Amino acid sequence: MSDEKKQQVLEDSKWLNKDQKNFLNPTLNQLENFAKHFHVPFGFLLLKKIPEQQSIKLAFRTKENVPAKVGLNVRSVIYEMQRKQAWFKEESGYIESKLNFIGSLSGCNDINKVVETLNTLIELHHFKTPRELLNDLRRQIAFSGVLVMQKGGAGLGTNRPLKVEEVRAFTLLDDHAPLIFLNQKDSYTARIFSLVHEFIHILRGTDEFLMGINYDIEEERFINNATGKFFMPDEMFKKKVNEQGIEAAANYFNVPRYAAAIQAKNLNLIKYLDENYCLEDQKSIRSNNSGGNPYNKALSYNDERFTAALFDSERNGNLQPTEAASLLGVSTKMFYQTMDLFDEREAIL
């Protein structure tokens, strides 16, 4: 919620005004409206002591790769993803066994080995647009058994956006159903980089984000360098940079300019990181804010295996439509039309 909106809500809440007769003595309706506007559980407002926020430990990627401040919207999305993950693991019927690659690179300090392992699990194709590459990588990583979700805000609608500065991506580790979340407000190139970055976290079995700042920074740098090396193989990258420059190389490999600049520095192609290279391409993803087919958007948020499992459970009577719609992240009114669109796509494939 913006500062302006917060101020407006506070002004509308007359019981917070010292000049009012009911100062700090709101009615139940006034409290409910206050809780709704600030997305706070109503019961919290009735407690004498502010409840402590539960510590969240997970692999977490922010814009500056610094320890994240988990705001209310981000925390809400984390809980939403945990709920989806738990349902898929425990109730979908799609889980058969543990995934043997989880933590397979634990303790590995050899970047070349990380890249080699990635190449056995992901086939990197060249696409003209980053959107095509993102869709392809998302499909491949999901096929390996990882749930890949994306979203641009908390809850339904667009009034609780996720700021890229707060979260780019995060991972919920699990031996059976690991989950990667991408902030849909981020650029396509940044999401591409984040997706593989988080996949490496899964391979390394690292999700203790809050275990220590020094450890986190070292781990993040290692994974960033491995991710860059995966997307931009040394010799091919050198050739592109020498022929066309860093920005053209970034466009060719569909990676952020800052990632290409760091790779160039690591390969001694440049001595310093020019700040112009570090200005990210944050083109707005307008479809996340307004317009577009709402059913297409709903399907784009969720992993395809998760969506298929959800619809199967509802058809078989194992899941009520209201619960299925809630897990999918749509209103009950939208649920069956979203299901019909999904079935149409599956029939074409």
N, C-alpha and C positions, 0 to 999 in steps of 0.2 A: 504494500500500500504506500502510495506517495505521501510525502510530508503534507502536501496541500489537502489530500483526501483525509488524512488523519486529523488535521486541524478542523476540517469541515464536520467530521463525525463528532469531535469533541465539542464544537460549538452547538451542534444539534442535540447533544446530551445535556439538557438543562440541569439535571441533577448534579453535574460536576461544577456548576457555577455557584460560587459562594453567595451570590446575591439572591439565589432562589430558595424558597421555603423548604424544598425537599433535598437540600444539599446533602450528598452522600447517602440519601435514602431513596434509592430508585424503586420503582415498581418492578414486578417480575417481567412485564413486557419490555420495559426500558432496558433491563439487564440483558434480556434475550437479544434485543436489537444491537446492543453494544457488543455482545459476544459474537454475533453474526458478522458485524462489520469488521471486527479485528481478528476473525477466524480463531477464536479462543473457545475451548470447551466451556459450555455454560456452567458446569459444576465447579470449574476452577475459580469462578468469581464468588463462590459461596464459602470457600475455604479461608481459614484464618491465616494460614501460612502459604506462601507461594510455593507450588510443587517444584522440586528440582527436575531439570530436564535430563532425560536419560542420555548417557554418553553414546554416541554413534561412532563405531569403529568400522571403517571400510576403506577400500582403495578409492581415493577422491582426487579428481583433477580440476583445478581452478585455472583461471586465466593467467595468473602469474606464477602458478606452481608453488603457492605458499599454503600453509595450513589454513583450511577453510573455516569461515565463520558460518556455522549452520543456522541460517535464518528460518523463520517459520514456514515459508513457502517451500524451501528446499527440504526441510524436515518432513513436511507433509508428503512430498513426492517420494522421499525415501520410504516412509511408512506404506505408501501406496504400492511401491515396487516390492517391498517385503511381503505384502499381502498377496500379490500376484504370484511371486515366487513360491510362497508356502502352499498356495492352492495347487499350482502346477505340480509341485513335488509330491504332495500328499494325497491329492484327490483326482488329478486328471486321468490317471491310468496310463500316462505316456512314459513314465519313468520305469526303466527296467534294471539298470545297474549303474554303478559309479563310473564316472568319466576318468579314464586312466591318465589323461594329460594334466589334470589339476595338480599343481605344485611340482610338475616334472622338472622344472628349471629352478627349483628352490636352491638358493645358495650359489647359483651359477654366476660367475663374474666375467664370463667370456661373451662379449657382444656377438662375436661371429657365430658362436654356438646357438645363441638366442635366435639370430636371423636364420640360421640353418633349420632350426626347429620350426620356425614360422613358415618357412618355405615348404615344409612337409605337410603342414596343416592348411595353408592358404595358397591358392594359385593366384598370383598377382597379374591381372590383365590390364592392358592399357585402354583407357577410354578417353573420348574427346572432352567429356564434361565430368566434373567432380561428382555430380548427382548420380550419374551412371555407376561410377566406381563405388560410391557409398552403398548403393543398393546391392551391388554384386558382392562386396565384402560382407555386408550385413547378412546376406543370404548364405554365404559360405560359412561364416562363423556360427550362425544359427544352426546350420546343418550339422556342425560338429557337436552340438548339444548345449550351446550357450543361448540363453534367452537374451535377445537384443531389443530393448525398448527405447523409445524416444518420445519426448514431449516438451512443450515450450512453457508450461505453467502448471500450477497446482489446481486440483479440483476440476470441475467442469467450467467451460467458458474461457475467457481470456483476461479476466480482471485480476489474476494473481500470477503474473509472468515470472519466469526464472531468469535472474540476471546472470549473464555469462561471467561476470566478475565473481559471482558466488559459487557457481558450479558449471563446469563444462561437461563432466561425465563422472560416473562412479561405478564401482563394481560391488556386487553382493556375492561373496564367495560361497560356494556350496559344492560338495562332492558330486551331487546328482543334478542340480539345476542352477548353475552359476548364472548370474544376471549382469548384463552391462546396460547402463542407462546413458543416453546422450541427450544433451540439452538442445532441443530443436531450434532455439533462438540463435545458436552458433552458426557460423558459415559452414557450407558443405565441406570445404577443405579442412577446416578445423575438426569437424565431426569425423572425417576419415582418419585423421591422425589420432584423435581421441579413442576411436573404436579399437584400433590395433594396440594403442598404448594400454588400454584397459584389458585387452586380451592377453597381453604379456603379463600383466598383474596376475591374471588367473593362472597362467603357466608357472609363475614364480610363487604362487600361493601367498601373495602379500596383500593383506587387507587391513593391517593395523595402522590406519592413518594417524591415529592420535598417540602412537607409541613414542614419539620423540621427534622434534623438529629436525635435528641434524640427520637422523636416519632417513626421514622422509625426503629431504632435499637430495641426499645422495642417491636414494632409490629412484626418485623421479628423474634425475639427470641420466642415470644409467638406462632407464626404460625409454626416455626420450631419444637418447642416442641410438639405441637399438631400433626403435621405430623408424627414425630417420634413415638408418642404414638399410632397413628392409625396403622402404619405398624408393630410396635413391641409391642403388648399388654404385659403389665407388667409381669404377671405370666409366660407366654410362653417364653418371652424374658429372664427372670431370669433363667429359666430351661435350655435354650440353652446355655447361657453364662457360667453357673456353670458346665455344662457337657462338652462343647466343646470350650469355649472361645469366645471372642468378634468377631474375624475375621470370624470364622465359623458361628456365629450368623448372621453377616452381609450378608454372602453368602446365608444363608438359607432364610432370609427375603427379599433378593434382594434389599438391601439398601446400600448406600455408607458406608465405614468403619467409617468415621468421624461421621455419623449420629448414628451408633450403639454405638460408644464410648461415645457420648454425652448422649444417652439414659442410658447407663450403669452408667455414673456419676450421672445422675438425680435420678437413683434408688439406689445410694450408693453402687454399685457393685465395683466401683473403686474410688480412692480418687482424682487422677489426670488424665488429658488427656495426654496420651503418644503421643508424636509428630509423632510416626510411624503410629498411628491410623488415624492421620489427613492428612497423605499423601494419596491423592485421587487416585482411580483407573481410570486413564485417558487413557484407551486403545483407540488407534486411531480407528475411524470408517472409514476404508479405502474406503468403498463404496461411501462415500461423496466426496472423492477426485478424484478418477479415477476408470474406469471400471464400471461393473454393467450395468444392463438394464436401459437406460435413461428414459424409459416410466414408469418403476416401481418406479424409484426415483421421477419422477414428481408426481405420485399418492401419494407417501409416504409423500410428503410435505404438502398436503392439507387435510382438514377435508372431510370425505366421503360425508356428507350431502351437503357441499359446492360444491364438485365436481359434484354430481348428479344434483344439481340445475343448475349449470353452463351448463352442457351438455344438460339438458332439455330446457333451455332458447335458446341455439344455435339451437337445432333441431326445436323448435317452431318458429324460425325466430325473436325472441325478442332480440337477441344478435348477433352481427356480429362476424364471426370467429376470426378476428384479435383482437377484444376486449376480446373475450372469452379466447383466447390463452394468452393474456397479463395478465388477471386476474388469470388464472391457473398458470402462471409463466413458460410458455414454448414458444418456437418459433412457428410461424404459421405453419411451415412445420411439426412440431411434433404433432400438436393438434389432428388431426383425428386418428392417430395411438394410441395416448394416450387414446382417447375416446373408440376405439375398444377394447383395453386391459381392460379398466374399465367395459365395457359391458360384456366381457367374464367372468370376475370375478363375476359380479352380476348374470349372468346366472347359474354359478356353485352354488352360495349360494341359 
